Every structure is written in structure tokens, then in C-alpha cells.
Amino acid sequence: MINELTFRSNMNLELLTQGRERLKSFYMEANPQQKRAGKIWYLKARAHCTALRIAYNKGLPKYKKLTKDQIIKLVAVCSPRLRWENAGQLINIKVARDILMHFKAGGDWDTLPFNCLEHNHRKAFAMLKTWQTGKECVYTYNSLEVKGGAYTGNIGRKMTVRPTLSGDKVTAFYYNIQQKELCTNYVTIDTWMLSAFFADPNIKEAKTLTNARYADIQNIIIDLAAELNERPENLQAIIWLVISGREVPTKEPLTIEPLTA
């Protein structure tokens, strides 16, 4: 029950309770097909990562081959503000595949147009370099400014690329696709899940998802999953399928046109 949970953020109990009830209502709205699809969503995502690994590793010597775990990390890193699927095409998987095949052919981050956020694009290549050379690829750069889903042409803030997972959503997405022992401790919360949780997308809690707010919503979903006898990641996937089919997310998915550095 929500009264038994410990919360980290400054969100009030009324807002948290309302969010939990909204999540439950979306779950109850799911039809049998959506529930079946939600329960295998991450298993299918994992299978797509297996196919990526096979395609990338084909023809490579053993020391250059990637593991399934590394492929899952790359897919997760590319995911922020990307649609998973659009018009039957697996966008997230395609972006990861393009990066993998470009790197396999000897390319680098600056010779492939950005089809995901610039920082994540750079991070994906840094991870690949680190895995292949055994030397940690870390560097600082002046980012390109993005406003309203488009590059402005201005220079943004300094950022540091590290070849590691970072960010609550990316980390959770990795563990959920991985489907191992830690999976049920993490819940992927993207813009669609925020739309499901918050009735008003304009309040500050919906617009700025701090680490503490993420942790609180994650705990609520894990608690609700126990009540509904579902795995947390499956509950999230079911709700995601319902909400993504009928409402506009709190933030539109990335609409940036591919940009060559």
C-alpha cells in the first residue's frame, strides 16, 4: 500500500496517490491482446538485441565480437526521446544498428548523422571504442543546442562523454531488456509513462523528472505490480501500450532531423 512506502521526493501524497490510481486505471483498461503483448514486450526487445548481435558479429574475429549484454547497453543508450516503433519500423533498434554497422566499417561518431540525441550518439561510439580497445574513451565537448526538437545552430553547454550507462531511464531500460535477476528492481519511465502518471502534464513534477521523483514513481509501480500479480516491467509495458495508443506524451518524442557533425 502507498502509505507503507518511503518516498524521496517532495511530491505530496495526494499527487502520488492520484498517480497510482491513474496507472491502475490504465492497466484495467488494457484488453487481453495488450496484456499478452505487454508480458512479452521485453522478451521481444531482448530477441531483437540478439539479432543485432548476430548481424554485427558476422565475419568478425572473436576479439572484436560483442556480447548480447553490450548490445543491450547500446540500445538503451540510444533510447532517450526515441520512439521504439513507428509505422512498423523499430526506430530504436535501427538507430543502434546504424551505429554498430558504421563502427564496424571503421566509422566514428562524426561521420554518421545523429539519429538520436547528440550526447547519446557520442556515448554509443565511446562505448564501442572502449569495448574494442580496452581503453576507456572519455572526453569533454561543447554540445549542440537543441530547442523545440531542433538544433538551433548555437553551442550549448560543455558535456563529458563516458562509456558507461547513466540516467535512471536508460539504466532501467537496460535491466528490463536484460531480463536477469535485477530486472524487477527497475522500471522504465519515459514520457508516455509520465503521461499515464500525471493528470496535468504542465505541473513541474511532470516536466522535470528528478532522480528522487523517478525513484518514487518507480516504487509505486513496483508496489502496484505486486498488488496486481504482475512483474513490474510487464505492468509498465502494458500501461505503455495502452497510453501510447491514445494520448499525447508529456514531451514529444525526438523530432530532430538527422544532422551531420
Backbone as CSV, one residue per row, in Angstrom:
resi,resn,N_x,N_y,N_z,CA_x,CA_y,CA_z,C_x,C_y,C_z
1,MET,0.842,-1.200,0.000,0.000,0.000,0.000,0.874,1.246,0.000
2,ILE,0.346,2.318,-0.577,1.132,3.525,-0.751,1.555,4.146,0.582
3,ASN,0.736,4.004,1.616,1.072,4.576,2.922,2.259,3.878,3.582
4,GLU,2.596,2.700,3.096,3.705,1.943,3.669,5.023,2.180,2.941
5,LEU,4.975,2.943,1.837,6.174,3.202,1.051,6.946,4.397,1.595
6,THR,8.242,4.404,1.366,9.092,5.531,1.735,9.414,6.314,0.466
7,PHE,9.187,7.617,0.509,9.396,8.447,-0.670,10.572,9.389,-0.484
8,ARG,11.243,9.711,-1.599,12.437,10.547,-1.561,12.181,11.975,-2.012
9,SER,11.170,12.179,-2.837,10.970,13.497,-3.438,10.030,14.343,-2.587
10,ASN,9.781,15.570,-3.089,8.865,16.473,-2.396,7.447,16.407,-2.967
11,MET,7.157,15.398,-3.794,5.795,15.246,-4.297,4.870,14.881,-3.140
12,ASN,3.712,15.541,-3.074,2.823,15.285,-1.943,2.075,13.959,-2.115
13,LEU,1.563,13.455,-1.016,0.921,12.140,-1.007,-0.312,12.111,-1.915
14,GLU,-1.028,13.222,-1.994,-2.217,13.280,-2.849,-1.843,13.067,-4.313
15,LEU,-0.765,13.714,-4.756,-0.317,13.577,-6.134,0.175,12.157,-6.412
16,LEU,0.891,11.574,-5.465,1.390,10.214,-5.618,0.244,9.205,-5.650
17,THR,-0.743,9.409,-4.790,-1.906,8.514,-4.746,-2.701,8.603,-6.038
18,GLN,-2.895,9.836,-6.514,-3.609,10.033,-7.779,-2.868,9.354,-8.925
19,GLY,-1.544,9.471,-8.934,-0.752,8.837,-9.978,-0.881,7.326,-9.953
20,ARG,-0.867,6.759,-8.756,-1.008,5.302,-8.627,-2.359,4.841,-9.151
21,GLU,-3.401,5.583,-8.831,-4.741,5.216,-9.293,-4.866,5.358,-10.803
22,ARG,-4.201,6.368,-11.356,-4.215,6.524,-12.814,-3.522,5.342,-13.485
23,LEU,-2.392,4.933,-12.953,-1.686,3.782,-13.516,-2.558,2.531,-13.461
24,LYS,-3.213,2.353,-12.326,-4.075,1.180,-12.168,-5.237,1.221,-13.157
25,SER,-5.787,2.400,-13.383,-6.922,2.515,-14.299,-6.503,2.202,-15.734
26,PHE,-5.299,2.625,-16.124,-4.816,2.302,-17.465,-4.588,0.794,-17.605
27,TYR,-4.090,0.174,-16.545,-3.900,-1.282,-16.577,-5.240,-1.989,-16.723
28,MET,-6.229,-1.545,-15.971,-7.542,-2.176,-16.029,-8.202,-1.961,-17.392
29,GLU,-7.807,-0.899,-18.072,-8.354,-0.595,-19.393,-7.765,-1.496,-20.478
30,ALA,-6.618,-2.091,-20.212,-5.931,-2.914,-21.217,-6.781,-4.101,-21.640
31,ASN,-6.837,-4.345,-22.933,-7.562,-5.510,-23.423,-6.649,-6.739,-23.370
32,PRO,-7.197,-7.930,-23.563,-6.380,-9.146,-23.466,-5.163,-9.135,-24.388
33,GLN,-5.309,-8.584,-25.579,-4.193,-8.535,-26.523,-3.068,-7.646,-25.984
34,GLN,-3.436,-6.494,-25.417,-2.428,-5.596,-24.859,-1.723,-6.223,-23.664
35,LYS,-2.461,-6.951,-22.856,-1.839,-7.614,-21.706,-0.878,-8.709,-22.151
36,ARG,-1.274,-9.464,-23.158,-0.369,-10.507,-23.673,0.886,-9.870,-24.265
37,ALA,0.689,-8.798,-25.027,1.823,-8.129,-25.666,2.756,-7.510,-24.629
38,GLY,2.173,-6.937,-23.571,2.985,-6.327,-22.526,3.841,-7.335,-21.782
39,LYS,3.293,-8.526,-21.599,4.021,-9.553,-20.840,5.201,-10.135,-21.605
40,ILE,5.236,-9.927,-22.919,6.377,-10.431,-23.695,7.155,-9.290,-24.355
41,TRP,6.793,-8.040,-24.006,7.413,-6.889,-24.690,8.932,-6.895,-24.533
42,TYR,9.406,-7.059,-23.308,10.850,-7.016,-23.079,11.549,-8.281,-23.569
43,LEU,10.840,-9.387,-23.600,11.411,-10.599,-24.174,11.644,-10.417,-25.673
44,LYS,10.699,-9.747,-26.345,10.850,-9.474,-27.768,11.979,-8.468,-28.003
45,ALA,12.065,-7.459,-27.132,13.147,-6.476,-27.258,14.504,-7.173,-27.119
46,ARG,14.567,-8.114,-26.190,15.803,-8.879,-25.978,16.135,-9.707,-27.222
47,ALA,15.106,-10.264,-27.849,15.318,-11.049,-29.071,15.841,-10.167,-30.201
48,HIS,15.340,-8.936,-30.287,15.846,-8.003,-31.301,17.320,-7.697,-31.055
49,CYS,17.711,-7.598,-29.796,19.119,-7.350,-29.453,19.991,-8.549,-29.830
50,THR,19.449,-9.752,-29.665,20.167,-10.962,-30.079,20.418,-10.943,-31.586
51,ALA,19.397,-10.542,-32.343,19.541,-10.460,-33.800,20.588,-9.415,-34.181
52,LEU,20.619,-8.302,-33.453,21.625,-7.270,-33.692,23.032,-7.807,-33.451
53,ARG,23.176,-8.545,-32.355,24.487,-9.118,-32.019,24.965,-10.047,-33.129
54,ILE,24.078,-10.897,-33.615,24.439,-11.842,-34.675,24.864,-11.092,-35.939
55,ALA,24.097,-10.062,-36.290,24.403,-9.292,-37.505,25.737,-8.565,-37.377
56,TYR,25.985,-7.980,-36.219,27.229,-7.234,-36.029,28.444,-8.164,-36.003
57,ASN,28.325,-9.268,-35.320,29.464,-10.165,-35.125,29.836,-10.970,-36.365
58,LYS,28.949,-11.008,-37.339,29.193,-11.818,-38.534,30.488,-11.379,-39.225
59,GLY,31.398,-12.325,-39.390,32.641,-12.060,-40.092,33.744,-11.437,-39.262
60,LEU,33.483,-11.148,-37.991,34.496,-10.530,-37.135,35.311,-11.586,-36.396
61,PRO,36.580,-11.298,-36.128,37.357,-12.214,-35.281,36.809,-12.185,-33.864
62,LYS,37.075,-13.209,-33.117,36.489,-13.364,-31.782,36.744,-12.165,-30.878
63,TYR,37.931,-11.569,-30.949,38.262,-10.482,-30.019,37.503,-9.192,-30.322
64,LYS,36.901,-9.098,-31.496,36.132,-7.904,-31.852,34.628,-8.087,-31.676
65,LYS,34.207,-9.302,-31.374,32.777,-9.571,-31.267,32.198,-8.982,-29.982
66,LEU,30.933,-8.580,-30.053,30.241,-8.022,-28.897,29.318,-9.058,-28.271
67,THR,29.086,-8.915,-26.980,28.161,-9.792,-26.267,26.744,-9.236,-26.368
68,LYS,25.776,-10.067,-26.041,24.391,-9.588,-26.025,24.215,-8.465,-25.010
69,ASP,24.887,-8.588,-23.878,24.794,-7.565,-22.837,25.285,-6.219,-23.363
70,GLN,26.364,-6.211,-24.125,26.878,-4.961,-24.690,25.903,-4.369,-25.704
71,ILE,25.292,-5.215,-26.500,24.302,-4.739,-27.478,23.109,-4.108,-26.760
72,ILE,22.647,-4.735,-25.684,21.521,-4.195,-24.911,21.881,-2.828,-24.345
73,LYS,23.105,-2.685,-23.846,23.550,-1.389,-23.330,23.505,-0.330,-24.421
74,LEU,23.948,-0.674,-25.615,23.961,0.270,-26.722,22.542,0.687,-27.100
75,VAL,21.636,-0.268,-27.159,20.232,0.039,-27.477,19.645,0.967,-26.416
76,ALA,19.938,0.689,-25.156,19.424,1.521,-24.065,19.989,2.942,-24.136
77,VAL,21.274,3.053,-24.446,21.916,4.368,-24.530,21.302,5.214,-25.645
78,CYS,20.920,4.585,-26.734,20.318,5.322,-27.859,18.863,5.730,-27.608
79,SER,18.225,5.175,-26.598,16.766,5.251,-26.468,16.151,6.588,-26.056
80,PRO,16.818,7.456,-25.280,16.117,8.665,-24.820,15.518,9.492,-25.958
81,ARG,14.259,9.821,-25.788,13.476,10.632,-26.714,13.306,9.998,-28.098
82,LEU,13.557,8.711,-28.220,13.287,7.998,-29.464,12.003,7.198,-29.328
83,ARG,11.235,7.139,-30.393,10.127,6.185,-30.423,10.716,4.780,-30.550
84,TRP,10.116,3.822,-29.866,10.563,2.442,-30.052,10.177,1.962,-31.438
85,GLU,8.951,2.278,-31.817,8.436,1.821,-33.106,7.606,2.914,-33.739
86,ASN,7.664,3.025,-35.056,6.838,3.981,-35.777,6.550,3.427,-37.167
87,ALA,5.279,3.341,-37.492,4.851,2.842,-38.808,5.463,1.472,-39.117
88,GLY,5.529,0.633,-38.079,6.023,-0.726,-38.275,7.528,-0.860,-38.268
89,GLN,8.245,0.247,-38.140,9.704,0.203,-38.114,10.211,0.359,-36.693
90,LEU,11.160,-0.482,-36.305,11.741,-0.430,-34.965,12.823,0.645,-34.943
91,ILE,12.428,1.870,-34.557,13.310,3.030,-34.656,14.542,2.881,-33.765
92,ASN,14.330,2.533,-32.508,15.433,2.409,-31.553,16.446,1.358,-32.025
93,ILE,15.952,0.238,-32.493,16.818,-0.836,-32.980,17.558,-0.388,-34.242
94,LYS,16.872,0.325,-35.128,17.501,0.795,-36.369,18.634,1.775,-36.072
95,VAL,18.405,2.695,-35.131,19.440,3.668,-34.781,20.667,2.947,-34.226
96,ALA,20.426,1.983,-33.331,21.536,1.216,-32.768,22.253,0.413,-33.860
97,ARG,21.491,-0.172,-34.750,22.100,-0.959,-35.850,22.967,-0.073,-36.732
98,ASP,22.457,1.132,-37.070,23.228,2.050,-37.919,24.557,2.414,-37.263
99,ILE,24.540,2.661,-35.965,25.771,2.987,-35.235,26.727,1.795,-35.243
100,LEU,26.197,0.614,-34.973,27.018,-0.590,-34.941,27.686,-0.854,-36.294
101,MET,26.898,-0.793,-37.349,27.439,-1.106,-38.667,28.402,-0.027,-39.161
102,HIS,28.149,1.215,-38.779,29.061,2.299,-39.138,30.396,2.113,-38.427
103,PHE,30.346,1.747,-37.169,31.575,1.497,-36.406,32.314,0.281,-36.962
104,LYS,31.572,-0.753,-37.288,32.170,-1.975,-37.852,32.918,-1.673,-39.146
105,ALA,32.394,-0.716,-39.912,33.018,-0.346,-41.185,34.169,0.642,-41.015
106,GLY,34.468,0.991,-39.747,35.586,1.892,-39.486,35.193,3.331,-39.257
107,GLY,33.889,3.618,-39.188,33.415,4.979,-38.992,33.429,5.394,-37.536
108,ASP,33.252,6.700,-37.318,33.218,7.246,-35.967,31.979,8.118,-35.817
109,TRP,31.801,8.674,-34.618,30.591,9.445,-34.318,30.402,10.635,-35.255
110,ASP,31.496,11.230,-35.728,31.405,12.458,-36.513,31.227,12.213,-38.006
111,THR,31.139,10.955,-38.409,30.901,10.651,-39.823,29.574,9.949,-40.035
112,LEU,28.734,9.958,-39.012,27.383,9.390,-39.110,26.389,10.420,-38.592
113,PRO,25.352,10.758,-39.367,24.355,11.729,-38.893,23.741,11.298,-37.562
114,PHE,23.453,12.282,-36.696,22.817,11.981,-35.409,21.362,11.598,-35.650
115,ASN,20.987,10.403,-35.253,19.584,9.996,-35.310,19.013,9.779,-33.912
116,CYS,19.814,10.090,-32.910,19.356,10.131,-31.524,20.002,11.378,-30.916
117,LEU,19.812,11.612,-29.639,20.420,12.782,-29.021,21.939,12.773,-29.212
118,GLU,22.506,13.946,-29.457,23.942,14.037,-29.742,24.793,13.363,-28.669
119,HIS,24.486,13.625,-27.396,25.297,13.069,-26.326,25.228,11.543,-26.330
120,ASN,24.066,11.011,-26.580,23.897,9.557,-26.589,24.556,8.934,-27.814
121,HIS,24.510,9.646,-28.927,25.205,9.228,-30.140,26.709,9.113,-29.857
122,ARG,27.275,10.142,-29.258,28.697,10.136,-28.919,29.015,9.027,-27.907
123,LYS,28.149,8.884,-26.909,28.368,7.872,-25.872,28.382,6.463,-26.468
124,ALA,27.490,6.204,-27.423,27.435,4.884,-28.049,28.769,4.547,-28.712
125,PHE,29.336,5.503,-29.443,30.629,5.263,-30.089,31.745,5.133,-29.054
126,ALA,31.673,5.911,-27.965,32.681,5.815,-26.902,32.649,4.431,-26.256
127,MET,31.453,3.872,-26.086,31.335,2.530,-25.520,31.950,1.495,-26.464
128,LEU,31.661,1.633,-27.752,32.202,0.685,-28.720,33.732,0.745,-28.757
129,LYS,34.274,1.949,-28.721,35.737,2.099,-28.721,36.346,1.474,-27.464
130,THR,35.704,1.707,-26.339,36.201,1.168,-25.071,36.182,-0.344,-25.081
131,TRP,35.095,-0.931,-25.555,34.982,-2.387,-25.609,36.017,-2.995,-26.555
132,GLN,36.273,-2.311,-27.660,37.186,-2.880,-28.642,38.652,-2.713,-28.247
133,THR,39.003,-1.572,-27.655,40.413,-1.302,-27.348,40.807,-1.645,-25.920
134,GLY,39.817,-1.713,-25.019,40.122,-1.942,-23.612,40.577,-0.685,-22.902
135,LYS,40.606,0.439,-23.631,40.981,1.734,-23.042,39.745,2.620,-22.947
136,GLU,39.502,3.159,-21.757,38.298,3.962,-21.529,38.312,5.230,-22.379
137,CYS,37.280,5.404,-23.183,37.150,6.579,-24.054,36.338,7.647,-23.327
138,VAL,36.991,8.663,-22.808,36.355,9.754,-22.072,36.832,11.082,-22.650
139,TYR,35.915,11.986,-22.931,36.320,13.305,-23.424,35.213,14.327,-23.155
140,THR,35.592,15.606,-23.188,34.660,16.716,-22.981,34.467,17.460,-24.295
141,TYR,33.251,17.927,-24.531,32.962,18.631,-25.787,31.917,19.720,-25.543
142,ASN,31.808,20.638,-26.483,30.759,21.662,-26.460,29.563,21.128,-27.234
143,SER,28.479,20.907,-26.551,27.311,20.281,-27.173,26.601,21.256,-28.111
144,LEU,25.808,20.684,-29.006,24.949,21.481,-29.874,23.633,21.742,-29.154
145,GLU,23.156,22.956,-29.231,21.926,23.330,-28.523,20.700,22.793,-29.256
146,VAL,19.783,22.256,-28.471,18.520,21.759,-29.012,17.368,22.462,-28.309
147,LYS,16.455,23.029,-29.087,15.241,23.634,-28.528,14.062,23.265,-29.411
148,GLY,12.988,22.857,-28.765,11.785,22.513,-29.521,11.980,21.382,-30.504
149,GLY,12.876,20.439,-30.178,13.079,19.285,-31.038,13.925,19.560,-32.261
150,ALA,14.681,20.680,-32.257,15.520,21.002,-33.407,16.825,21.632,-32.944
151,TYR,17.885,21.440,-33.715,19.149,22.090,-33.418,19.034,23.570,-33.772
152,THR,19.526,24.425,-32.897,19.424,25.872,-33.118,20.599,26.433,-33.899
153,GLY,21.676,25.677,-33.967,22.884,26.190,-34.590,23.820,26.832,-33.589
154,ASN,23.356,26.945,-32.339,24.171,27.533,-31.287,24.913,26.443,-30.507
155,ILE,25.953,26.859,-29.824,26.702,25.944,-28.969,26.041,25.889,-27.599
156,GLY,25.852,24.689,-27.090,25.253,24.511,-25.773,26.323,24.403,-24.697
157,ARG,26.005,23.673,-23.647,26.938,23.582,-22.519,27.994,22.497,-22.737
158,LYS,29.064,22.596,-21.957,30.108,21.569,-22.006,29.582,20.276,-21.386
159,MET,29.881,19.179,-22.011,29.456,17.886,-21.505,30.606,16.897,-21.611
160,THR,30.598,15.902,-20.734,31.641,14.876,-20.743,31.038,13.534,-21.131
161,VAL,31.634,12.917,-22.116,31.215,11.592,-22.572,31.972,10.524,-21.789
162,ARG,31.238,9.596,-21.215,31.838,8.448,-20.535,31.182,7.182,-21.075
163,PRO,31.933,6.115,-21.250,31.408,4.882,-21.860,30.660,3.990,-20.870
164,THR,29.774,4.595,-20.108,29.035,3.847,-19.090,27.555,4.208,-19.151
165,LEU,26.723,3.351,-18.612,25.299,3.665,-18.508,25.100,4.801,-17.523
166,SER,24.197,5.707,-17.842,23.866,6.783,-16.917,22.429,7.219,-17.171
167,GLY,21.808,7.771,-16.153,20.414,8.180,-16.271,19.483,7.083,-15.805
168,ASP,18.472,7.465,-15.042,17.545,6.475,-14.475,16.827,5.667,-15.545
169,LYS,16.323,6.357,-16.568,15.536,5.668,-17.593,16.408,4.717,-18.404
170,VAL,17.591,5.176,-18.810,18.491,4.339,-19.601,18.913,3.101,-18.811
171,THR,19.257,3.298,-17.544,19.668,2.174,-16.697,18.545,1.165,-16.524
172,ALA,17.333,1.670,-16.259,16.180,0.776,-16.093,15.872,0.026,-17.387
173,PHE,15.952,0.719,-18.499,15.664,0.099,-19.795,16.645,-1.038,-20.064
174,TYR,17.900,-0.811,-19.723,18.922,-1.859,-19.882,18.564,-3.091,-19.049
175,TYR,18.282,-2.901,-17.766,17.976,-4.040,-16.903,16.678,-4.734,-17.323
176,ASN,15.685,-3.967,-17.776,14.424,-4.569,-18.184,14.593,-5.435,-19.435
177,ILE,15.381,-4.952,-20.399,15.631,-5.763,-21.601,16.504,-6.957,-21.257
178,GLN,17.456,-6.757,-20.374,18.374,-7.832,-19.993,17.622,-9.028,-19.395
179,GLN,16.558,-8.753,-18.623,15.711,-9.802,-18.056,16.459,-10.752,-17.126
180,LYS,17.383,-10.208,-16.329,18.083,-11.037,-15.355,17.617,-10.699,-13.946
181,GLU,18.388,-11.091,-12.939,17.926,-11.052,-11.559,17.561,-9.647,-11.058
182,LEU,18.229,-8.613,-11.555,17.954,-7.254,-11.078,16.787,-6.591,-11.818
183,CYS,16.255,-7.260,-12.798,15.230,-6.665,-13.664,14.060,-6.078,-12.895
184,THR,13.556,-6.815,-11.902,12.342,-6.387,-11.200,12.582,-5.257,-10.207
185,ASN,13.845,-4.820,-10.050,14.138,-3.666,-9.191,14.073,-2.353,-9.952
186,TYR,13.886,-2.444,-11.267,13.919,-1.254,-12.115,12.661,-1.170,-12.967
187,VAL,12.211,0.064,-13.204,11.061,0.300,-14.074,11.421,1.411,-15.051
188,THR,11.172,1.169,-16.325,11.446,2.169,-17.353,10.330,3.213,-17.352
189,ILE,10.699,4.449,-17.060,9.716,5.537,-17.009,10.101,6.569,-18.064
190,ASP,9.338,6.587,-19.160,9.593,7.542,-20.236,8.474,8.571,-20.294
191,THR,8.424,9.345,-21.357,7.413,10.398,-21.448,5.990,9.838,-21.471
192,TRP,5.825,8.641,-22.034,4.495,8.035,-22.055,4.052,7.651,-20.650
193,MET,4.964,7.108,-19.869,4.610,6.727,-18.503,4.338,7.957,-17.643
194,LEU,5.014,9.052,-17.914,4.705,10.292,-17.197,3.311,10.774,-17.554
195,SER,2.917,10.598,-18.814,1.558,10.952,-19.229,0.520,10.108,-18.499
196,ALA,0.875,8.851,-18.266,-0.042,7.966,-17.546,-0.126,8.344,-16.075
197,PHE,0.983,8.761,-15.486,1.031,9.034,-14.042,0.434,10.389,-13.679
198,PHE,0.743,11.414,-14.454,0.310,12.774,-14.121,-0.913,13.186,-14.937
199,ALA,-1.958,13.642,-14.243,-3.159,14.110,-14.932,-2.897,15.429,-15.644
200,ASP,-2.040,16.259,-15.062,-1.710,17.559,-15.631,-0.260,17.543,-16.101
201,PRO,-0.022,17.546,-17.416,1.350,17.481,-17.928,2.138,18.763,-17.737
202,ASN,1.474,19.820,-17.279,2.135,21.123,-17.163,2.686,21.415,-15.777
203,ILE,2.417,20.546,-14.811,2.963,20.801,-13.476,4.455,20.489,-13.464
204,LYS,5.179,21.109,-12.547,6.637,20.979,-12.535,7.088,19.542,-12.344
205,GLU,6.331,18.767,-11.576,6.710,17.376,-11.318,6.711,16.544,-12.603
206,ALA,5.797,16.897,-13.521,5.712,16.175,-14.789,6.776,16.643,-15.774
207,LYS,7.132,17.917,-15.682,8.086,18.488,-16.625,9.541,18.197,-16.258
208,THR,9.821,18.083,-14.960,11.192,17.858,-14.505,11.237,16.601,-13.646
209,LEU,11.716,15.519,-14.231,11.762,14.241,-13.523,13.121,14.091,-12.835
210,THR,13.203,14.532,-11.602,14.439,14.407,-10.836,14.672,12.941,-10.467
211,ASN,15.890,12.647,-9.991,16.192,11.275,-9.555,15.241,10.832,-8.453
212,ALA,14.918,11.743,-7.535,14.032,11.403,-6.416,12.618,11.131,-6.904
213,ARG,12.128,11.934,-7.834,10.779,11.726,-8.363,10.720,10.420,-9.154
214,TYR,11.775,10.162,-9.915,11.831,8.899,-10.663,11.754,7.717,-9.692
215,ALA,12.536,7.783,-8.621,12.562,6.691,-7.638,11.186,6.487,-7.012
216,ASP,10.471,7.576,-6.733,9.155,7.463,-6.109,8.140,6.822,-7.048
217,ILE,8.135,7.249,-8.311,7.203,6.671,-9.278,7.557,5.198,-9.519
218,GLN,8.836,4.907,-9.581,9.288,3.521,-9.754,8.810,2.641,-8.601
219,ASN,8.939,3.125,-7.375,8.491,2.361,-6.209,6.988,2.124,-6.234
220,ILE,6.257,3.128,-6.682,4.802,2.982,-6.773,4.434,1.906,-7.794
221,ILE,5.119,1.889,-8.933,4.830,0.882,-9.963,5.188,-0.517,-9.464
222,ILE,6.305,-0.636,-8.766,6.699,-1.942,-8.214,5.666,-2.413,-7.193
223,ASP,5.192,-1.492,-6.350,4.171,-1.822,-5.351,2.855,-2.203,-6.016
224,LEU,2.455,-1.463,-7.035,1.216,-1.753,-7.755,1.314,-3.102,-8.475
225,ALA,2.479,-3.401,-9.015,2.675,-4.681,-9.704,2.447,-5.855,-8.757
226,ALA,2.911,-5.707,-7.518,2.702,-6.763,-6.524,1.213,-6.954,-6.255
227,GLU,0.480,-5.851,-6.163,-0.973,-5.929,-5.931,-1.677,-6.627,-7.089
228,LEU,-1.224,-6.358,-8.304,-1.886,-6.890,-9.498,-1.300,-8.221,-9.954
229,ASN,-0.323,-8.737,-9.198,0.314,-10.011,-9.511,0.966,-9.987,-10.896
230,GLU,1.665,-8.889,-11.182,2.405,-8.739,-12.422,3.867,-8.440,-12.102
231,ARG,4.752,-8.753,-13.010,6.131,-8.294,-12.891,6.146,-6.790,-13.167
232,PRO,6.962,-6.010,-12.456,6.955,-4.554,-12.646,7.181,-4.119,-14.085
233,GLU,8.142,-4.743,-14.775,8.421,-4.319,-16.151,7.276,-4.693,-17.090
234,ASN,6.572,-5.778,-16.773,5.423,-6.160,-17.595,4.246,-5.211,-17.366
235,LEU,4.042,-4.810,-16.108,2.991,-3.834,-15.808,3.278,-2.533,-16.545
236,GLN,4.520,-2.094,-16.492,4.882,-0.859,-17.194,4.626,-0.990,-18.694
237,ALA,5.003,-2.123,-19.269,4.829,-2.320,-20.707,3.351,-2.338,-21.098
238,ILE,2.521,-2.946,-20.270,1.075,-2.981,-20.551,0.500,-1.574,-20.520
239,ILE,0.836,-0.821,-19.471,0.355,0.566,-19.368,0.874,1.388,-20.534
240,TRP,2.133,1.177,-20.886,2.750,1.901,-22.001,1.997,1.633,-23.304
241,LEU,1.605,0.391,-23.533,0.872,0.052,-24.749,-0.490,0.732,-24.789
242,VAL,-1.125,0.836,-23.630,-2.436,1.492,-23.564,-2.291,2.993,-23.791
243,ILE,-1.393,3.629,-23.035,-1.272,5.090,-23.087,-0.685,5.570,-24.408
244,SER,0.265,4.836,-24.970,0.899,5.292,-26.208,-0.040,5.180,-27.397
245,GLY,-1.116,4.435,-27.224,-2.077,4.295,-28.309,-3.214,5.289,-28.272
246,ARG,-3.249,6.158,-27.232,-4.425,7.023,-27.124,-4.156,8.447,-26.675
247,GLU,-2.962,8.751,-26.161,-2.714,10.098,-25.666,-1.399,10.656,-26.188
248,VAL,-1.244,11.952,-26.029,-0.007,12.631,-26.392,0.915,12.613,-25.186
249,PRO,2.199,12.262,-25.361,3.107,12.211,-24.211,3.384,13.580,-23.630
250,THR,3.911,13.621,-22.400,4.223,14.898,-21.758,5.301,15.650,-22.525
251,LYS,6.171,14.921,-23.198,7.150,15.519,-24.093,7.087,14.738,-25.398
252,GLU,7.053,15.464,-26.511,7.021,14.774,-27.792,8.313,13.985,-28.007
253,PRO,8.214,12.814,-28.634,9.437,12.094,-28.991,10.339,12.971,-29.850
254,LEU,11.598,12.678,-29.861,12.579,13.477,-30.575,12.190,13.638,-32.043
255,THR,12.186,14.873,-32.526,11.840,15.130,-33.923,13.009,15.750,-34.673
256,ILE,14.198,15.660,-34.078,15.376,16.244,-34.709,15.682,15.553,-36.032
257,GLU,15.890,16.348,-37.061,16.305,15.790,-38.337,17.755,15.314,-38.216
258,PRO,18.113,14.233,-38.914,19.500,13.777,-38.852,20.467,14.902,-39.166
259,LEU,21.496,15.038,-38.358,22.446,16.130,-38.526,23.852,15.561,-38.612
260,THR,24.570,15.975,-39.613,25.961,15.571,-39.749,26.825,16.536,-38.977
261,ALA,27.692,16.010,-38.124,28.540,16.869,-37.295,29.515,17.657,-38.164
